[in-house]
Amino acid sequence: MSSKVFRVGIKADYNKSNVFLQFMYKTPVGRALLYPLTMPWASKVAAVFLSSRLSKPMINRYIKKYDIDMTYAKKHKFSSFNDFFTRELYKEARPFCQDVSKLCAPCDGKLTVFKIDSDSVFEIKGTTYTLKELLHSGKLADRFCGGWCFVYRLEPCNYHRYAYIDDGAKSDNFYIKGVLHTVQPIAINRCKVFKNNCREFTLMKTKNFSEVVQIEVGALCVGKISNRHQRGVIHKGDEKGMFEFGGSTIIQLFRKDVISPDYDILINTERDCETPVLMGEAVGYKLPENK
C-alpha cells in the first residue's frame, strides 16, 4: 500500500448544474441536435476559429473561470486560444516520482481504476466495455485479461500534455476512427463513449511494468490527438503528446499481476468517486517479481 496521505475522491455529480449537457443528452430534441456536433468535421470547424487570432479574447476569461496557475508556463503571450491551451510547462511543475517501483500518472486528470476480468471486460458507471471494442484487436486484448484499467479524465482546467510513465520501447500509433462525445459522466452514463469516440493507442514495452497499452480518447470539440513519436525508444517523463481544444481521456491497460493501484484510489473508485491527480504523481506500485 502507498505511504502517501490518503487522497479524497470527488463525486462526479456536477452534471446536474450543466444545463447544456442535460438538454443535449437527456431530451429527444437535444439528442437530435447532438448528432452533427459529435462528428469530427464539427471539431475541425471549431479548430479553425480556436487556432485563429480571433480566439485570443477567450484566453483571459478561461484562465479566470478555471483558476489556472500560469506560474510555470514557458510563455505568457499566445497567438490563439489553442496556442494557450497547448502551452508547455517547465518540467519542475510536473516532477515524476523517481522510485522505480512506483507507477506514475501520465497526465493531469481525475482517475478511476477498474479490474479487467477473465473475458477482457471492465465496467464504468454501469457501462460494460470489452478490450476488443477499444483496441479492435482480440489478440492484443487477451494479453490484458485479469489486469487493470486506469481511466484519466482530463477537464478544461488540466494540463493537456501527457508523458511516458517508464523507460522502454513503443510501437507505432494506431488510430481508430469514431465520433466525439463529451467525456463528462452524463455522456458516459448514456453511451459507450470510449468505444465510439475517435482514439489512438500505443503498445509500450516498459522496463518496470511489462507491456502497457495507452489509449488517448478524443472528446467533444477536441480537434486533434497529437502524439510526438512513432515506433522507438521511450524515456520516463518525456512528453508523449498532447490534446488540442478541450477535455479528453487517457486509458492505460496493465497486465495481470504486474501492478496494483494505490489503496486510496481503489477505495475512491468503489465509492463512485474520481481521484484528482497530477502528471508524475505516484498512483500505484509494482508487484513483486514472483507475484
Secondary structure, 3 states (H helix, E strand, C coil): CCCCCCCCCEECCHHHHCHHHHHHHHCHHHHHHHHHHCCHHHHHHHHHHHCCHHHCCHHHHHHHHCCCCCCCECCCCCCCHHHHHCCCECHHHCCCCCCCCEEECCCCEEEEEEECCCCCEEEECCEEEEHHHHHCCHHHHHCCCCCEEEEEEECCCCCCEEECCCCEEECCCEEECCECCCCCHHHHCCCCHHHHECEEEEEEEECCCCEEEEEEECCCCCCEEEECCCCEEECCCCEEEEEECCCEEEEEEECCCCEEECHHHHHHHHCCEEEEECCCCEEEEECCCCC
